[in-house]
């Protein structure tokens, strides 16, 4: 989970430096990594590797990151469609 979170952070920093199709590609990679992280968190909770409150906190943070990423993707797509 830590490795995936660090990869998301690295990709987000990279996406900040790009525009156009290359940024969209990176943002889509972040989306996939975020979905993987959600799955890892859920599996960890099912396997009782996480304390009770930890799952809820992590899930809430990942959902918030997902909302922010969605806004970023929407903005980037809108920018990409302009002439």
Backbone as JSON Lines, residues from 0, in Angstrom:
{"i":0,"aa":"X","n":[0.83,-1.18,0.0],"ca":[0.0,0.0,0.0],"c":[0.87,1.25,0.0]}
{"i":1,"aa":"X","n":[1.94,1.22,0.78],"ca":[2.82,2.38,0.83],"c":[3.46,2.65,-0.52]}
{"i":2,"aa":"X","n":[3.89,1.6,-1.19],"ca":[4.52,1.75,-2.51],"c":[3.54,2.35,-3.51]}
{"i":3,"aa":"X","n":[2.31,1.89,-3.49],"ca":[1.3,2.4,-4.42],"c":[1.0,3.87,-4.11]}
{"i":4,"aa":"X","n":[0.91,4.22,-2.84],"ca":[0.67,5.61,-2.45],"c":[1.82,6.51,-2.91]}
{"i":5,"aa":"X","n":[3.05,6.03,-2.79],"ca":[4.2,6.81,-3.25],"c":[4.2,6.96,-4.77]}
{"i":6,"aa":"X","n":[3.77,5.92,-5.48],"ca":[3.68,6.0,-6.94],"c":[2.62,7.02,-7.35]}
{"i":7,"aa":"X","n":[1.52,7.07,-6.63],"ca":[0.47,8.05,-6.91],"c":[1.02,9.46,-6.71]}
{"i":8,"aa":"X","n":[1.74,9.67,-5.63],"ca":[2.33,10.97,-5.36],"c":[3.33,11.36,-6.45]}
{"i":9,"aa":"X","n":[4.17,10.43,-6.83],"ca":[5.16,10.7,-7.88],"c":[4.48,11.06,-9.2]}
{"i":10,"aa":"X","n":[3.44,10.32,-9.57],"ca":[2.72,10.6,-10.8],"c":[2.01,11.95,-10.73]}
{"i":11,"aa":"X","n":[1.47,12.3,-9.57],"ca":[0.79,13.59,-9.42],"c":[1.78,14.74,-9.6]}
{"i":12,"aa":"X","n":[2.97,14.59,-9.04],"ca":[3.99,15.62,-9.2],"c":[4.41,15.73,-10.67]}
{"i":13,"aa":"X","n":[4.5,14.62,-11.35],"ca":[4.84,14.62,-12.76],"c":[3.73,15.26,-13.59]}
{"i":14,"aa":"X","n":[2.48,14.94,-13.27],"ca":[1.34,15.47,-14.01],"c":[1.28,16.99,-13.92]}
{"i":15,"aa":"X","n":[1.72,17.55,-12.79],"ca":[1.73,19.01,-12.62],"c":[2.61,19.69,-13.65]}
{"i":16,"aa":"X","n":[3.61,18.99,-14.15],"ca":[4.56,19.6,-15.08],"c":[4.16,19.43,-16.53]}
{"i":17,"aa":"X","n":[3.09,18.7,-16.79],"ca":[2.68,18.39,-18.17],"c":[1.38,19.1,-18.51]}
{"i":18,"aa":"X","n":[1.1,19.2,-19.8],"ca":[-0.18,19.7,-20.28],"c":[-0.62,18.85,-21.46]}
{"i":19,"aa":"X","n":[-1.89,18.92,-21.78],"ca":[-2.41,18.21,-22.95],"c":[-2.52,16.72,-22.76]}
{"i":20,"aa":"X","n":[-2.37,15.98,-23.87],"ca":[-2.55,14.53,-23.84],"c":[-1.61,13.81,-22.88]}
{"i":21,"aa":"X","n":[-0.39,14.31,-22.73],"ca":[0.55,13.63,-21.82],"c":[0.07,13.74,-20.37]}
{"i":22,"aa":"X","n":[-0.53,14.88,-20.02],"ca":[-1.06,15.03,-18.67],"c":[-2.25,14.1,-18.46]}
{"i":23,"aa":"X","n":[-3.12,14.01,-19.47],"ca":[-4.27,13.11,-19.36],"c":[-3.84,11.66,-19.18]}
{"i":24,"aa":"X","n":[-2.81,11.26,-19.89],"ca":[-2.3,9.9,-19.76],"c":[-1.83,9.64,-18.34]}
{"i":25,"aa":"X","n":[-1.09,10.58,-17.78],"ca":[-0.58,10.42,-16.41],"c":[-1.73,10.41,-15.41]}
{"i":26,"aa":"X","n":[-2.72,11.29,-15.6],"ca":[-3.86,11.34,-14.68],"c":[-4.65,10.03,-14.73]}
{"i":27,"aa":"X","n":[-4.75,9.44,-15.91],"ca":[-5.43,8.14,-16.01],"c":[-4.65,7.05,-15.3]}
{"i":28,"aa":"X","n":[-3.32,7.13,-15.36],"ca":[-2.49,6.17,-14.61],"c":[-2.7,6.33,-13.11]}
{"i":29,"aa":"X","n":[-2.81,7.59,-12.67],"ca":[-3.07,7.85,-11.25],"c":[-4.41,7.23,-10.86]}
{"i":30,"aa":"X","n":[-5.4,7.36,-11.71],"ca":[-6.73,6.8,-11.44],"c":[-6.65,5.29,-11.24]}
{"i":31,"aa":"X","n":[-5.89,4.63,-12.09],"ca":[-5.74,3.17,-11.97],"c":[-5.03,2.81,-10.66]}
{"i":32,"aa":"X","n":[-3.96,3.55,-10.36],"ca":[-3.22,3.29,-9.11],"c":[-4.11,3.54,-7.89]}
{"i":33,"aa":"X","n":[-4.95,4.55,-7.97],"ca":[-5.85,4.86,-6.86],"c":[-6.87,3.73,-6.66]}
{"i":34,"aa":"X","n":[-7.35,3.19,-7.76],"ca":[-8.27,2.04,-7.66],"c":[-7.57,0.84,-7.05]}
{"i":35,"aa":"X","n":[-6.31,0.64,-7.4],"ca":[-5.53,-0.44,-6.8],"c":[-5.38,-0.22,-5.3]}
{"i":36,"aa":"X","n":[-5.08,1.03,-4.91],"ca":[-4.91,1.34,-3.5],"c":[-6.2,1.09,-2.72]}
{"i":37,"aa":"X","n":[-7.34,1.47,-3.3],"ca":[-8.64,1.18,-2.66],"c":[-8.81,-0.31,-2.43]}
{"i":38,"aa":"X","n":[-8.46,-1.09,-3.44],"ca":[-8.57,-2.55,-3.33],"c":[-7.65,-3.09,-2.24]}
{"i":39,"aa":"X","n":[-6.42,-2.6,-2.2],"ca":[-5.48,-3.05,-1.17],"c":[-5.99,-2.72,0.23]}
{"i":40,"aa":"X","n":[-6.56,-1.54,0.39],"ca":[-7.09,-1.13,1.69],"c":[-8.26,-2.04,2.09]}
{"i":41,"aa":"X","n":[-9.14,-2.29,1.14],"ca":[-10.29,-3.15,1.42],"c":[-9.85,-4.56,1.78]}
{"i":42,"aa":"X","n":[-8.88,-5.09,1.02],"ca":[-8.37,-6.44,1.3],"c":[-7.69,-6.5,2.67]}
{"i":43,"aa":"X","n":[-6.94,-5.46,3.0],"ca":[-6.28,-5.42,4.31],"c":[-7.3,-5.42,5.44]}
{"i":44,"aa":"X","n":[-8.39,-4.7,5.23],"ca":[-9.44,-4.68,6.26],"c":[-10.09,-6.05,6.39]}
{"i":45,"aa":"X","n":[-10.36,-6.7,5.26],"ca":[-10.98,-8.03,5.3],"c":[-10.07,-9.06,5.94]}
{"i":46,"aa":"X","n":[-8.76,-8.9,5.75],"ca":[-7.81,-9.83,6.34],"c":[-7.43,-9.45,7.77]}
{"i":47,"aa":"X","n":[-8.09,-8.4,8.28],"ca":[-7.87,-7.92,9.65],"c":[-6.44,-7.42,9.86]}
{"i":48,"aa":"X","n":[-5.83,-6.91,8.8],"ca":[-4.5,-6.34,8.9],"c":[-4.53,-4.88,9.35]}
{"i":49,"aa":"X","n":[-5.71,-4.28,9.29],"ca":[-5.89,-2.89,9.71],"c":[-6.78,-2.83,10.94]}
{"i":50,"aa":"X","n":[-6.47,-1.92,11.83],"ca":[-7.34,-1.69,12.99],"c":[-8.66,-1.11,12.49]}
{"i":51,"aa":"X","n":[-9.71,-1.27,13.25],"ca":[-11.05,-0.85,12.85],"c":[-11.16,0.57,12.35]}
{"i":52,"aa":"X","n":[-10.67,1.54,13.1],"ca":[-10.78,2.93,12.71],"c":[-9.84,3.31,11.57]}
{"i":53,"aa":"X","n":[-8.77,2.55,11.41],"ca":[-7.8,2.85,10.37],"c":[-8.41,2.68,8.99]}
{"i":54,"aa":"X","n":[-9.21,1.63,8.82],"ca":[-9.84,1.38,7.52],"c":[-10.72,2.57,7.13]}
{"i":55,"aa":"X","n":[-11.56,3.0,8.04],"ca":[-12.48,4.11,7.74],"c":[-11.7,5.38,7.41]}
{"i":56,"aa":"X","n":[-10.64,5.65,8.14],"ca":[-9.84,6.85,7.87],"c":[-9.17,6.78,6.51]}
{"i":57,"aa":"X","n":[-8.54,5.64,6.21],"ca":[-7.86,5.49,4.92],"c":[-8.85,5.56,3.76]}
{"i":58,"aa":"X","n":[-9.97,4.9,3.92],"ca":[-10.98,4.89,2.87],"c":[-11.49,6.31,2.61]}
{"i":59,"aa":"X","n":[-11.7,7.07,3.67],"ca":[-12.14,8.46,3.52],"c":[-11.12,9.31,2.79]}
{"i":60,"aa":"X","n":[-9.86,9.12,3.12],"ca":[-8.8,9.88,2.46],"c":[-8.69,9.52,0.98]}
{"i":61,"aa":"X","n":[-8.78,8.24,0.68],"ca":[-8.7,7.8,-0.71],"c":[-9.89,8.32,-1.51]}
{"i":62,"aa":"X","n":[-11.06,8.34,-0.91],"ca":[-12.23,8.88,-1.6],"c":[-12.06,10.37,-1.88]}
{"i":63,"aa":"X","n":[-11.5,11.1,-0.94],"ca":[-11.26,12.53,-1.14],"c":[-10.24,12.75,-2.26]}
{"i":64,"aa":"X","n":[-9.19,11.95,-2.28],"ca":[-8.2,12.04,-3.35],"c":[-8.87,11.74,-4.69]}
{"i":65,"aa":"X","n":[-9.76,10.76,-4.7],"ca":[-10.5,10.42,-5.92],"c":[-11.34,11.59,-6.42]}
{"i":66,"aa":"X","n":[-11.97,12.3,-5.51],"ca":[-12.76,13.47,-5.91],"c":[-11.86,14.56,-6.48]}
{"i":67,"aa":"X","n":[-10.74,14.79,-5.85],"ca":[-9.8,15.8,-6.35],"c":[-9.26,15.4,-7.73]}
{"i":68,"aa":"X","n":[-8.94,14.14,-7.88],"ca":[-8.44,13.64,-9.16],"c":[-9.51,13.78,-10.24]}
{"i":69,"aa":"X","n":[-10.75,13.49,-9.88],"ca":[-11.84,13.64,-10.84],"c":[-11.96,15.07,-11.33]}
{"i":70,"aa":"X","n":[-11.83,16.03,-10.43],"ca":[-11.87,17.44,-10.82],"c":[-10.7,17.81,-11.71]}
{"i":71,"aa":"X","n":[-9.54,17.28,-11.39],"ca":[-8.35,17.55,-12.18],"c":[-8.51,16.98,-13.6]}
{"i":72,"aa":"X","n":[-9.03,15.74,-13.67],"ca":[-9.27,15.11,-14.96],"c":[-10.28,15.91,-15.79]}
{"i":73,"aa":"X","n":[-11.33,16.35,-15.15],"ca":[-12.35,17.12,-15.85],"c":[-11.76,18.42,-16.41]}
{"i":74,"aa":"X","n":[-10.97,19.1,-15.61],"ca":[-10.32,20.32,-16.05],"c":[-9.35,20.04,-17.2]}
{"i":75,"aa":"X","n":[-8.56,19.0,-17.06],"ca":[-7.57,18.66,-18.08],"c":[-8.26,18.26,-19.4]}
{"i":76,"aa":"X","n":[-9.35,17.52,-19.31],"ca":[-10.08,17.13,-20.52],"c":[-10.67,18.34,-21.19]}
{"i":77,"aa":"X","n":[-11.23,19.27,-20.41],"ca":[-11.8,20.49,-20.96],"c":[-10.74,21.32,-21.65]}
{"i":78,"aa":"X","n":[-9.56,21.39,-21.05],"ca":[-8.43,22.13,-21.63],"c":[-7.97,21.47,-22.92]}
{"i":79,"aa":"X","n":[-8.0,20.14,-22.95],"ca":[-7.54,19.39,-24.11],"c":[-8.51,19.55,-25.28]}
{"i":80,"aa":"X","n":[-9.8,19.81,-25.02],"ca":[-10.79,19.92,-26.07],"c":[-10.84,21.3,-26.71]}
{"i":81,"aa":"X","n":[-10.26,22.3,-26.03],"ca":[-10.28,23.66,-26.57],"c":[-9.35,23.76,-27.77]}
{"i":82,"aa":"X","n":[-9.74,24.6,-28.77],"ca":[-8.89,24.75,-29.97],"c":[-7.59,25.47,-29.67]}
